[in-house]
Amino acid sequence: MRLKLAGGVMAGKSEPQHGSGTIAVETRMVVEYGITLDGVWLPLALLRRLEAHGPWSAPFTEATTDQEGVLVHHALAERHNGAGLHRGTGLPGFLAAIPFEPTAPLTKIPHTGTTDDGSPAVSSAAGSRGRA
C-alpha cells in the first residue's frame, strides 16, 4: 500500500521524505460530542450542520443511511426532493434540549517567580531547561 503525503511517498512503515527532512504521521484522539438515538450515533456537529439546511437550500448529504432513517423517523430531518435531507420541524427543539456547553479554552497560569540568577523560574516537570 502506498500513500502520497505532502509530496512524499510512504510505502509500508517507512516515513516519507520531504525536502531536507522526514514527515512524521501523527495519530490524535479527538473527542466527538453526540447522542445515541435508537442505537444510531448522531454527532452534535452533524446535527448543527443539518440545522443550517432548510427546504430551499442545498440538500444535506453527510448522514449515513442509518442516521437518515433515525433523523426522518424522529422528525429531526425531512427528505429533500429524493436526494438528501433538510432540517425537520423537531430539530431546533431537540438541539436546544441537549445539555451541552462547549469546552472552554484553557487559560495560562500566571507565574511570578524567578531563580537566583534573575531568570524566570520554569517547572522542569514541563520539560523545559529552567529550574523549579
N, CA, C and O atoms as CSV, one atom per row, in Angstrom:
chain,resi,resn,atom,element,x,y,z
A,1,MET,N,N,0.846,-1.179,0.000
A,1,MET,CA,C,0.000,0.000,0.000
A,1,MET,C,C,0.886,1.234,0.000
A,1,MET,O,O,1.834,1.310,0.781
A,2,ARG,N,N,0.597,2.198,-0.856
A,2,ARG,CA,C,1.380,3.430,-0.927
A,2,ARG,C,C,0.462,4.607,-0.689
A,2,ARG,O,O,-0.633,4.681,-1.246
A,3,LEU,N,N,0.917,5.526,0.143
A,3,LEU,CA,C,0.168,6.742,0.420
A,3,LEU,C,C,0.974,7.947,-0.017
A,3,LEU,O,O,2.177,8.010,0.235
A,4,LYS,N,N,0.344,8.888,-0.655
A,4,LYS,CA,C,1.036,10.110,-1.051
A,4,LYS,C,C,0.736,11.179,-0.021
A,4,LYS,O,O,-0.424,11.532,0.191
A,5,LEU,N,N,1.772,11.699,0.623
A,5,LEU,CA,C,1.622,12.711,1.663
A,5,LEU,C,C,2.514,13.899,1.370
A,5,LEU,O,O,3.736,13.759,1.331
A,6,ALA,N,N,1.934,15.046,1.168
A,6,ALA,CA,C,2.662,16.309,1.031
A,6,ALA,C,C,3.907,16.187,0.160
A,6,ALA,O,O,4.978,16.658,0.541
A,7,GLY,N,N,3.778,15.580,-0.968
A,7,GLY,CA,C,4.892,15.488,-1.886
A,7,GLY,C,C,5.788,14.285,-1.675
A,7,GLY,O,O,6.682,14.039,-2.484
A,8,GLY,N,N,5.572,13.529,-0.608
A,8,GLY,CA,C,6.377,12.344,-0.345
A,8,GLY,C,C,5.555,11.102,-0.597
A,8,GLY,O,O,4.334,11.183,-0.728
A,9,VAL,N,N,6.204,9.955,-0.666
A,9,VAL,CA,C,5.509,8.691,-0.845
A,9,VAL,C,C,5.848,7.796,0.328
A,9,VAL,O,O,7.019,7.611,0.659
A,10,MET,N,N,4.830,7.242,0.953
A,10,MET,CA,C,5.058,6.354,2.076
A,10,MET,C,C,4.743,4.935,1.636
A,10,MET,O,O,3.645,4.663,1.152
A,11,ALA,N,N,5.682,4.044,1.798
A,11,ALA,CA,C,5.485,2.639,1.459
A,11,ALA,C,C,5.650,1.816,2.721
A,11,ALA,O,O,6.708,1.852,3.348
A,12,GLY,N,N,4.630,1.082,3.098
A,12,GLY,CA,C,4.706,0.270,4.302
A,12,GLY,C,C,4.835,1.126,5.540
A,12,GLY,O,O,4.043,2.041,5.765
A,13,LYS,N,N,5.874,0.811,6.369
A,13,LYS,CA,C,6.057,1.536,7.613
A,13,LYS,C,C,7.108,2.637,7.513
A,13,LYS,O,O,7.354,3.335,8.496
A,14,SER,N,N,7.725,2.805,6.364
A,14,SER,CA,C,8.734,3.845,6.241
A,14,SER,C,C,8.077,5.212,6.222
A,14,SER,O,O,6.912,5.350,5.848
A,15,GLU,N,N,8.836,6.225,6.631
A,15,GLU,CA,C,8.306,7.578,6.645
A,15,GLU,C,C,8.651,8.272,5.341
A,15,GLU,O,O,9.743,8.060,4.814
A,16,PRO,N,N,7.762,9.094,4.803
A,16,PRO,CA,C,8.032,9.763,3.538
A,16,PRO,C,C,9.110,10.828,3.701
A,16,PRO,O,O,9.217,11.467,4.748
A,17,GLN,N,N,9.895,11.008,2.666
A,17,GLN,CA,C,10.923,12.037,2.652
A,17,GLN,C,C,10.346,13.278,1.991
A,17,GLN,O,O,9.638,13.188,0.988
A,18,HIS,N,N,10.652,14.435,2.559
A,18,HIS,CA,C,10.144,15.681,2.005
A,18,HIS,C,C,11.248,16.717,2.108
A,18,HIS,O,O,11.577,17.160,3.208
A,19,GLY,N,N,11.805,17.097,1.018
A,19,GLY,CA,C,12.862,18.103,1.030
A,19,GLY,C,C,14.047,17.640,1.849
A,19,GLY,O,O,14.671,16.625,1.537
A,20,SER,N,N,14.354,18.383,2.896
A,20,SER,CA,C,15.521,18.053,3.703
A,20,SER,C,C,15.178,17.218,4.924
A,20,SER,O,O,16.095,16.810,5.637
A,21,GLY,N,N,13.916,16.941,5.207
A,21,GLY,CA,C,13.563,16.217,6.421
A,21,GLY,C,C,12.556,15.119,6.185
A,21,GLY,O,O,12.191,14.819,5.049
A,22,THR,N,N,12.119,14.531,7.264
A,22,THR,CA,C,11.156,13.440,7.222
A,22,THR,C,C,9.823,13.927,7.774
A,22,THR,O,O,9.789,14.668,8.756
A,23,ILE,N,N,8.745,13.520,7.156
A,23,ILE,CA,C,7.409,13.867,7.623
A,23,ILE,C,C,6.944,12.788,8.588
A,23,ILE,O,O,6.969,11.603,8.256
A,24,ALA,N,N,6.526,13.185,9.759
A,24,ALA,CA,C,6.014,12.233,10.740
A,24,ALA,C,C,4.491,12.206,10.658
A,24,ALA,O,O,3.849,13.256,10.674
A,25,VAL,N,N,3.918,11.026,10.571
A,25,VAL,CA,C,2.469,10.872,10.558
A,25,VAL,C,C,2.024,10.713,12.000
A,25,VAL,O,O,2.491,9.816,12.702
A,26,GLU,N,N,1.123,11.577,12.446
A,26,GLU,CA,C,0.679,11.577,13.836
A,26,GLU,C,C,-0.711,10.978,13.960
A,26,GLU,O,O,-1.535,11.082,13.050
A,27,THR,N,N,-0.954,10.355,15.091
A,27,THR,CA,C,-2.280,9.861,15.420
A,27,THR,C,C,-2.771,10.666,16.608
A,27,THR,O,O,-2.068,10.778,17.612
A,28,ARG,N,N,-3.953,11.222,16.509
A,28,ARG,CA,C,-4.506,12.021,17.595
A,28,ARG,C,C,-5.894,11.521,17.944
A,28,ARG,O,O,-6.649,11.069,17.083
A,29,MET,N,N,-6.211,11.612,19.215
A,29,MET,CA,C,-7.547,11.236,19.664
A,29,MET,C,C,-8.403,12.497,19.684
A,29,MET,O,O,-7.996,13.525,20.224
A,30,VAL,N,N,-9.582,12.409,19.098
A,30,VAL,CA,C,-10.482,13.548,19.023
A,30,VAL,C,C,-11.758,13.209,19.784
A,30,VAL,O,O,-12.310,12.119,19.636
A,31,VAL,N,N,-12.215,14.143,20.589
A,31,VAL,CA,C,-13.460,13.951,21.321
A,31,VAL,C,C,-14.604,14.430,20.447
A,31,VAL,O,O,-14.574,15.550,19.935
A,32,GLU,N,N,-15.604,13.592,20.275
A,32,GLU,CA,C,-16.766,13.957,19.478
A,32,GLU,C,C,-17.994,13.885,20.373
A,32,GLU,O,O,-18.299,12.833,20.935
A,33,TYR,N,N,-18.691,14.994,20.504
A,33,TYR,CA,C,-19.906,15.031,21.306
A,33,TYR,C,C,-21.081,14.616,20.434
A,33,TYR,O,O,-21.141,14.962,19.254
A,34,GLY,N,N,-22.000,13.886,21.010
A,34,GLY,CA,C,-23.163,13.456,20.261
A,34,GLY,C,C,-24.115,12.701,21.149
A,34,GLY,O,O,-23.955,12.666,22.369
A,35,ILE,N,N,-25.103,12.101,20.532
A,35,ILE,CA,C,-26.133,11.362,21.247
A,35,ILE,C,C,-26.465,10.102,20.449
A,35,ILE,O,O,-26.447,10.106,19.218
A,36,THR,N,N,-26.765,9.028,21.172
A,36,THR,CA,C,-27.204,7.804,20.515
A,36,THR,C,C,-28.717,7.765,20.581
A,36,THR,O,O,-29.299,7.801,21.665
A,37,LEU,N,N,-29.348,7.691,19.437
A,37,LEU,CA,C,-30.802,7.662,19.344
A,37,LEU,C,C,-31.191,6.411,18.569
A,37,LEU,O,O,-30.786,6.240,17.419
A,38,ASP,N,N,-31.971,5.540,19.189
A,38,ASP,CA,C,-32.366,4.264,18.588
A,38,ASP,C,C,-31.149,3.445,18.140
A,38,ASP,O,O,-31.191,2.762,17.117
A,39,GLY,N,N,-30.072,3.525,18.916
A,39,GLY,CA,C,-28.871,2.756,18.619
A,39,GLY,C,C,-27.992,3.331,17.527
A,39,GLY,O,O,-27.049,2.671,17.091
A,40,VAL,N,N,-28.274,4.543,17.072
A,40,VAL,CA,C,-27.502,5.178,15.997
A,40,VAL,C,C,-26.827,6.427,16.559
A,40,VAL,O,O,-27.480,7.261,17.186
A,41,TRP,N,N,-25.520,6.552,16.333
A,41,TRP,CA,C,-24.744,7.691,16.820
A,41,TRP,C,C,-25.012,8.921,15.957
A,41,TRP,O,O,-24.858,8.882,14.736
A,42,LEU,N,N,-25.418,10.017,16.612
A,42,LEU,CA,C,-25.654,11.285,15.929
A,42,LEU,C,C,-24.727,12.341,16.531
A,42,LEU,O,O,-25.006,12.848,17.617
A,43,PRO,N,N,-23.640,12.679,15.855
A,43,PRO,CA,C,-22.740,13.709,16.378
A,43,PRO,C,C,-23.438,15.069,16.417
A,43,PRO,O,O,-24.196,15.411,15.510
A,44,LEU,N,N,-23.178,15.837,17.472
A,44,LEU,CA,C,-23.786,17.165,17.569
A,44,LEU,C,C,-23.362,18.060,16.414
A,44,LEU,O,O,-24.155,18.870,15.934
A,45,ALA,N,N,-22.126,17.924,15.969
A,45,ALA,CA,C,-21.663,18.739,14.834
A,45,ALA,C,C,-22.487,18.438,13.585
A,45,ALA,O,O,-22.812,19.351,12.825
A,46,LEU,N,N,-22.824,17.183,13.366
A,46,LEU,CA,C,-23.653,16.808,12.219
A,46,LEU,C,C,-25.044,17.422,12.357
A,46,LEU,O,O,-25.590,17.946,11.386
A,47,LEU,N,N,-25.614,17.361,13.551
A,47,LEU,CA,C,-26.950,17.926,13.767
A,47,LEU,C,C,-26.952,19.441,13.573
A,47,LEU,O,O,-27.904,19.999,13.028
A,48,ARG,N,N,-25.899,20.096,14.012
A,48,ARG,CA,C,-25.819,21.552,13.832
A,48,ARG,C,C,-25.660,21.924,12.363
A,48,ARG,O,O,-26.220,22.924,11.914
A,49,ARG,N,N,-24.906,21.132,11.615
A,49,ARG,CA,C,-24.789,21.407,10.178
A,49,ARG,C,C,-26.115,21.154,9.469
A,49,ARG,O,O,-26.477,21.884,8.547
A,50,LEU,N,N,-26.836,20.128,9.896
A,50,LEU,CA,C,-28.154,19.840,9.321
A,50,LEU,C,C,-29.120,20.990,9.574
A,50,LEU,O,O,-29.953,21.306,8.724
A,51,GLU,N,N,-29.008,21.613,10.743
A,51,GLU,CA,C,-29.915,22.712,11.097
A,51,GLU,C,C,-29.810,23.879,10.114
A,51,GLU,O,O,-30.769,24.634,9.955
A,52,ALA,N,N,-28.675,24.036,9.462
A,52,ALA,CA,C,-28.481,25.124,8.501
A,52,ALA,C,C,-29.095,24.818,7.136
A,52,ALA,O,O,-29.128,25.694,6.272
A,53,HIS,N,N,-29.581,23.598,6.925
A,53,HIS,CA,C,-30.143,23.204,5.627
A,53,HIS,C,C,-31.664,23.235,5.672
A,53,HIS,O,O,-32.302,22.321,6.194
A,54,GLY,N,N,-32.231,24.293,5.120
A,54,GLY,CA,C,-33.683,24.412,5.042
A,54,GLY,C,C,-34.203,23.824,3.748
A,54,GLY,O,O,-33.423,23.347,2.924
A,55,PRO,N,N,-35.530,23.852,3.556
A,55,PRO,CA,C,-36.131,23.250,2.362
A,55,PRO,C,C,-35.706,23.888,1.044
A,55,PRO,O,O,-35.796,23.249,-0.004
A,56,TRP,N,N,-35.237,25.152,1.079
A,56,TRP,CA,C,-34.860,25.815,-0.168
A,56,TRP,C,C,-33.355,25.908,-0.348
A,56,TRP,O,O,-32.883,26.510,-1.312
A,57,SER,N,N,-32.599,25.321,0.565
A,57,SER,CA,C,-31.136,25.321,0.417
A,57,SER,C,C,-30.687,23.984,-0.165
A,57,SER,O,O,-31.501,23.101,-0.434
A,58,ALA,N,N,-29.393,23.857,-0.351
A,58,ALA,CA,C,-28.842,22.615,-0.911
A,58,ALA,C,C,-29.141,21.451,0.042
A,58,ALA,O,O,-29.172,21.649,1.257
A,59,PRO,N,N,-29.359,20.247,-0.488
A,59,PRO,CA,C,-29.665,19.115,0.375
A,59,PRO,C,C,-28.476,18.726,1.262
A,59,PRO,O,O,-27.318,18.892,0.879
A,60,PHE,N,N,-28.780,18.219,2.425
A,60,PHE,CA,C,-27.783,17.746,3.376
A,60,PHE,C,C,-27.504,16.286,3.045
A,60,PHE,O,O,-28.405,15.450,3.116
A,61,THR,N,N,-26.259,15.974,2.683
A,61,THR,CA,C,-25.937,14.619,2.228
A,61,THR,C,C,-24.867,13.936,3.075
A,61,THR,O,O,-24.319,12.917,2.656
A,62,GLU,N,N,-24.555,14.470,4.256
A,62,GLU,CA,C,-23.492,13.904,5.091
A,62,GLU,C,C,-23.929,12.690,5.905
A,62,GLU,O,O,-23.082,11.889,6.298
A,63,ALA,N,N,-25.208,12.532,6.166
A,63,ALA,CA,C,-25.690,11.468,7.037
A,63,ALA,C,C,-25.586,10.101,6.362
A,63,ALA,O,O,-25.776,9.964,5.153
A,64,THR,N,N,-25.279,9.098,7.178
A,64,THR,CA,C,-25.278,7.729,6.680
A,64,THR,C,C,-26.724,7.267,6.516
A,64,THR,O,O,-27.650,7.970,6.921
A,65,THR,N,N,-26.919,6.105,5.931
A,65,THR,CA,C,-28.276,5.571,5.739
A,65,THR,C,C,-28.977,5.367,7.073
A,65,THR,O,O,-30.157,5.692,7.211
A,66,ASP,N,N,-28.257,4.829,8.064
A,66,ASP,CA,C,-28.845,4.630,9.392
A,66,ASP,C,C,-29.216,5.959,10.036
A,66,ASP,O,O,-30.291,6.094,10.620
A,67,GLN,N,N,-28.326,6.937,9.929
A,67,GLN,CA,C,-28.603,8.247,10.509
A,67,GLN,C,C,-29.799,8.901,9.825
A,67,GLN,O,O,-30.641,9.502,10.492
A,68,GLU,N,N,-29.879,8.790,8.513
A,68,GLU,CA,C,-31.027,9.351,7.785
A,68,GLU,C,C,-32.330,8.764,8.288
A,68,GLU,O,O,-33.293,9.493,8.527
A,69,GLY,N,N,-32.365,7.437,8.451
A,69,GLY,CA,C,-33.585,6.783,8.907
A,69,GLY,C,C,-34.030,7.270,10.277
A,69,GLY,O,O,-35.213,7.538,10.488
A,70,VAL,N,N,-33.092,7.386,11.209
A,70,VAL,CA,C,-33.419,7.844,12.563
A,70,VAL,C,C,-33.849,9.305,12.541
A,70,VAL,O,O,-34.820,9.675,13.201
A,71,LEU,N,N,-33.135,10.137,11.787
A,71,LEU,CA,C,-33.465,11.560,11.721
A,71,LEU,C,C,-34.868,11.786,11.154
A,71,LEU,O,O,-35.625,12.604,11.676
A,72,VAL,N,N,-35.210,11.071,10.098
A,72,VAL,CA,C,-36.540,11.212,9.486
A,72,VAL,C,C,-37.608,10.648,10.411
A,72,VAL,O,O,-38.668,11.253,10.569
A,73,HIS,N,N,-37.343,9.490,11.030
A,73,HIS,CA,C,-38.322,8.859,11.922
A,73,HIS,C,C,-38.701,9.760,13.093
A,73,HIS,O,O,-39.860,9.778,13.507
A,74,HIS,N,N,-37.748,10.499,13.626
A,74,HIS,CA,C,-37.995,11.363,14.789
A,74,HIS,C,C,-38.265,12.814,14.408
A,74,HIS,O,O,-38.219,13.687,15.275
A,75,ALA,N,N,-38.543,13.096,13.150
A,75,ALA,CA,C,-38.861,14.436,12.639
A,75,ALA,C,C,-37.733,15.429,12.852
A,75,ALA,O,O,-37.969,16.633,12.949
A,76,LEU,N,N,-36.503,14.926,12.925
A,76,LEU,CA,C,-35.350,15.817,13.026
A,76,LEU,C,C,-34.883,16.246,11.637
A,76,LEU,O,O,-34.154,17.228,11.492
A,77,ALA,N,N,-35.309,15.503,10.622
A,77,ALA,CA,C,-34.991,15.831,9.236
A,77,ALA,C,C,-36.134,15.364,8.352
A,77,ALA,O,O,-36.927,14.504,8.735
A,78,GLU,N,N,-36.203,15.946,7.164
A,78,GLU,CA,C,-37.185,15.533,6.159
A,78,GLU,C,C,-36.436,15.262,4.864
A,78,GLU,O,O,-35.376,15.838,4.616
A,79,ARG,N,N,-36.989,14.390,4.050
A,79,ARG,CA,C,-36.368,14.082,2.754
A,79,ARG,C,C,-36.386,15.337,1.889
A,79,ARG,O,O,-37.365,16.083,1.880
A,80,HIS,N,N,-35.315,15.556,1.179
A,80,HIS,CA,C,-35.173,16.749,0.341
A,80,HIS,C,C,-35.287,16.349,-1.125
A,80,HIS,O,O,-34.277,16.041,-1.757
A,81,ASN,N,N,-36.465,16.348,-1.659
A,81,ASN,CA,C,-36.716,16.026,-3.063
A,81,ASN,C,C,-36.035,14.740,-3.509
A,81,ASN,O,O,-35.547,14.660,-4.637
A,82,GLY,N,N,-35.996,13.748,-2.654
A,82,GLY,CA,C,-35.438,12.445,-3.007
A,82,GLY,C,C,-33.920,12.368,-2.966
A,82,GLY,O,O,-33.366,11.289,-3.179
A,83,ALA,N,N,-33.231,13.464,-2.703
A,83,ALA,CA,C,-31.762,13.432,-2.662
A,83,ALA,C,C,-31.285,14.206,-1.442
A,83,ALA,O,O,-31.178,15.431,-1.478
A,84,GLY,N,N,-31.005,13.495,-0.379
A,84,GLY,CA,C,-30.512,14.157,0.824
A,84,GLY,C,C,-31.628,14.552,1.773
A,84,GLY,O,O,-32.767,14.102,1.643
A,85,LEU,N,N,-31.281,15.400,2.727
A,85,LEU,CA,C,-32.207,15.809,3.783
A,85,LEU,C,C,-32.206,17.323,3.937
A,85,LEU,O,O,-31.307,18.012,3.456
A,86,HIS,N,N,-33.230,17.823,4.615
A,86,HIS,CA,C,-33.203,19.176,5.158
A,86,HIS,C,C,-33.758,19.105,6.575
A,86,HIS,O,O,-34.371,18.106,6.952
A,87,ARG,N,N,-33.549,20.153,7.357
A,87,ARG,CA,C,-33.924,20.093,8.774
A,87,ARG,C,C,-35.418,19.842,8.930
A,87,ARG,O,O,-36.241,20.344,8.165
A,88,GLY,N,N,-35.736,19.057,9.937
A,88,GLY,CA,C,-37.128,18.770,10.246
A,88,GLY,C,C,-37.665,19.728,11.292
A,88,GLY,O,O,-36.917,20.522,11.862
A,89,THR,N,N,-38.948,19.652,11.539
A,89,THR,CA,C,-39.584,20.572,12.485
A,89,THR,C,C,-39.133,20.344,13.922
A,89,THR,O,O,-39.193,21.264,14.737
A,90,GLY,N,N,-38.684,19.138,14.246
A,90,GLY,CA,C,-38.274,18.856,15.614
A,90,GLY,C,C,-36.821,19.128,15.922
A,90,GLY,O,O,-36.420,19.051,17.083
A,91,LEU,N,N,-36.013,19.446,14.915
A,91,LEU,CA,C,-34.568,19.590,15.143
A,91,LEU,C,C,-34.192,20.766,16.042
A,91,LEU,O,O,-33.394,20.570,16.958
A,92,PRO,N,N,-34.717,21.976,15.837
A,92,PRO,CA,C,-34.301,23.082,16.707
A,92,PRO,C,C,-34.598,22.814,18.189
A,92,PRO,O,O,-33.751,23.087,19.039
A,93,GLY,N,N,-35.762,22.295,18.505
A,93,GLY,CA,C,-36.101,21.989,19.892
A,93,GLY,C,C,-35.256,20.853,20.451
A,93,GLY,O,O,-34.894,20.866,21.628
A,94,PHE,N,N,-34.942,19.875,19.615
A,94,PHE,CA,C,-34.108,18.749,20.032
A,94,PHE,C,C,-32.720,19.230,20.403
A,94,PHE,O,O,-32.184,18.834,21.438
A,95,LEU,N,N,-32.128,20.081,19.571
A,95,LEU,CA,C,-30.797,20.605,19.856
A,95,LEU,C,C,-30.803,21.489,21.095
A,95,LEU,O,O,-29.857,21.452,21.882
A,96,ALA,N,N,-31.847,22.278,21.280
A,96,ALA,CA,C,-31.933,23.154,22.447
A,96,ALA,C,C,-32.057,22.351,23.741
A,96,ALA,O,O,-31.632,22.820,24.797
A,97,ALA,N,N,-32.628,21.159,23.676
A,97,ALA,CA,C,-32.847,20.344,24.877
A,97,ALA,C,C,-31.616,19.548,25.300
A,97,ALA,O,O,-31.584,19.014,26.408
A,98,ILE,N,N,-30.606,19.458,24.444
A,98,ILE,CA,C,-29.392,18.712,24.787
A,98,ILE,C,C,-28.529,19.588,25.683
A,98,ILE,O,O,-28.103,20.668,25.273
A,99,PRO,N,N,-28.268,19.130,26.901
A,99,PRO,CA,C,-27.444,19.938,27.810
A,99,PRO,C,C,-25.978,19.869,27.396
A,99,PRO,O,O,-25.249,18.964,27.803
A,100,PHE,N,N,-25.565,20.809,26.607
A,100,PHE,CA,C,-24.197,20.787,26.092
A,100,PHE,C,C,-23.611,22.181,26.167
A,100,PHE,O,O,-24.239,23.163,25.770
A,101,GLU,N,N,-22.414,22.247,26.676
A,101,GLU,CA,C,-21.675,23.504,26.684
A,101,GLU,C,C,-20.307,23.213,26.097
A,101,GLU,O,O,-19.635,22.283,26.541
A,102,PRO,N,N,-19.883,23.979,25.120
A,102,PRO,CA,C,-18.589,23.706,24.510
A,102,PRO,C,C,-17.459,23.797,25.538
A,102,PRO,O,O,-17.560,24.508,26.539
A,103,THR,N,N,-16.413,23.080,25.271
A,103,THR,CA,C,-15.262,23.103,26.155
A,103,THR,C,C,-14.659,24.497,26.172
A,103,THR,O,O,-14.389,25.083,25.123
A,104,ALA,N,N,-14.451,25.020,27.365
A,104,ALA,CA,C,-13.859,26.350,27.499
A,104,ALA,C,C,-12.360,26.265,27.242
A,104,ALA,O,O,-11.718,25.298,27.653
A,105,PRO,N,N,-11.798,27.256,26.573
A,105,PRO,CA,C,-10.352,27.223,26.340
A,105,PRO,C,C,-9.597,27.342,27.661
A,105,PRO,O,O,-10.045,28.008,28.594
A,106,LEU,N,N,-8.452,26.689,27.716
A,106,LEU,CA,C,-7.624,26.753,28.911
A,106,LEU,C,C,-6.923,28.101,28.978
A,106,LEU,O,O,-6.451,28.613,27.963
A,107,THR,N,N,-6.857,28.669,30.162
A,107,THR,CA,C,-6.164,29.943,30.326
A,107,THR,C,C,-4.772,29.679,30.876
A,107,THR,O,O,-4.541,28.674,31.548
A,108,LYS,N,N,-3.856,30.580,30.590
A,108,LYS,CA,C,-2.499,30.440,31.085
A,108,LYS,C,C,-2.462,30.806,32.559
A,108,LYS,O,O,-3.155,31.722,33.001
A,109,ILE,N,N,-1.652,30.084,33.307
A,109,ILE,CA,C,-1.491,30.368,34.729
A,109,ILE,C,C,-0.341,31.355,34.870
A,109,ILE,O,O,0.778,31.073,34.441
A,110,PRO,N,N,-0.614,32.519,35.473
A,110,PRO,CA,C,0.477,33.491,35.607
A,110,PRO,C,C,1.551,32.976,36.566
A,110,PRO,O,O,1.247,32.332,37.570
A,111,HIS,N,N,2.808,33.269,36.241
A,111,HIS,CA,C,3.910,32.812,37.071
A,111,HIS,C,C,4.794,34.014,37.385
A,111,HIS,O,O,5.258,34.698,36.472
A,112,THR,N,N,5.029,34.271,38.653
A,112,THR,CA,C,5.780,35.457,39.038
A,112,THR,C,C,7.139,35.149,39.630
A,112,THR,O,O,7.908,36.072,39.898
A,113,GLY,N,N,7.462,33.880,39.845
A,113,GLY,CA,C,8.721,33.525,40.495
A,113,GLY,C,C,9.919,33.663,39.577
A,113,GLY,O,O,9.798,33.580,38.355
A,114,THR,N,N,11.108,33.879,40.199
A,114,THR,CA,C,12.364,33.918,39.456
A,114,THR,C,C,13.387,33.067,40.192
A,114,THR,O,O,13.212,32.744,41.367
A,115,THR,N,N,14.451,32.708,39.495
A,115,THR,CA,C,15.530,31.928,40.103
A,115,THR,C,C,16.554,32.879,40.706
A,115,THR,O,O,16.391,34.097,40.629
A,116,ASP,N,N,17.615,32.329,41.311
A,116,ASP,CA,C,18.654,33.134,41.948
A,116,ASP,C,C,19.359,34.067,40.974
A,116,ASP,O,O,19.762,35.167,41.354
A,117,ASP,N,N,19.516,33.636,39.699
A,117,ASP,CA,C,20.243,34.469,38.743
A,117,ASP,C,C,19.324,35.470,38.023
A,117,ASP,O,O,19.761,36.155,37.098
A,118,GLY,N,N,18.057,35.556,38.444
A,118,GLY,CA,C,17.136,36.536,37.874
A,118,GLY,C,C,16.324,36.040,36.697
A,118,GLY,O,O,15.415,36.736,36.245
A,119,SER,N,N,16.632,34.836,36.179
A,119,SER,CA,C,15.846,34.305,35.066
A,119,SER,C,C,14.532,33.735,35.593
A,119,SER,O,O,14.462,33.314,36.747
A,120,PRO,N,N,13.494,33.717,34.761
A,120,PRO,CA,C,12.200,33.205,35.230
A,120,PRO,C,C,12.295,31.745,35.646
A,120,PRO,O,O,12.949,30.941,34.982
A,121,ALA,N,N,11.639,31.411,36.746
A,121,ALA,CA,C,11.590,30.020,37.199
A,121,ALA,C,C,10.577,29.275,36.360
A,121,ALA,O,O,9.431,29.706,36.234
A,122,VAL,N,N,10.993,28.155,35.782
A,122,VAL,CA,C,10.125,27.346,34.934
A,122,VAL,C,C,10.132,25.937,35.476
A,122,VAL,O,O,11.183,25.423,35.860
A,123,SER,N,N,8.989,25.314,35.513
A,123,SER,CA,C,8.899,23.957,36.042
A,123,SER,C,C,9.635,22.987,35.132
A,123,SER,O,O,9.349,22.913,33.937
A,124,SER,N,N,10.582,22.243,35.693
A,124,SER,CA,C,11.293,21.265,34.884
A,124,SER,C,C,10.403,20.076,34.566
A,124,SER,O,O,10.701,19.308,33.651
A,125,ALA,N,N,9.312,19.915,35.310
A,125,ALA,CA,C,8.372,18.833,35.022
A,125,ALA,C,C,7.698,19.045,33.679
A,125,ALA,O,O,7.214,18.090,33.071
A,126,ALA,N,N,7.659,20.287,33.209
A,126,ALA,CA,C,7.043,20.595,31.935
A,126,ALA,C,C,7.999,20.354,30.772
A,126,ALA,O,O,7.650,20.590,29.615
A,127,GLY,N,N,9.210,19.882,31.083
A,127,GLY,CA,C,10.139,19.559,30.010
A,127,GLY,C,C,11.015,20.713,29.593
A,127,GLY,O,O,11.656,20.628,28.545
A,128,SER,N,N,11.078,21.797,30.359
A,128,SER,CA,C,11.915,22.925,29.990
A,128,SER,C,C,13.270,22.831,30.654
A,128,SER,O,O,13.497,21.950,31.483
A,129,ARG,N,N,14.169,23.725,30.300
A,129,ARG,CA,C,15.522,23.719,30.855
A,129,ARG,C,C,15.621,24.531,32.139
A,129,ARG,O,O,16.692,24.569,32.745
A,130,GLY,N,N,14.561,25.172,32.570
A,130,GLY,CA,C,14.614,26.016,33.762
A,130,GLY,C,C,14.625,25.197,35.044
A,130,GLY,O,O,14.530,23.970,35.017
A,131,ARG,N,N,14.742,25.884,36.148
A,131,ARG,CA,C,14.717,25.238,37.459
A,131,ARG,C,C,13.373,25.481,38.120
A,131,ARG,O,O,12.748,26.522,37.920
A,132,ALA,N,N,12.932,24.501,38.917
A,132,ALA,CA,C,11.647,24.635,39.599
A,132,ALA,C,C,11.797,25.508,40.821
A,132,ALA,O,O,10.823,25.745,41.535
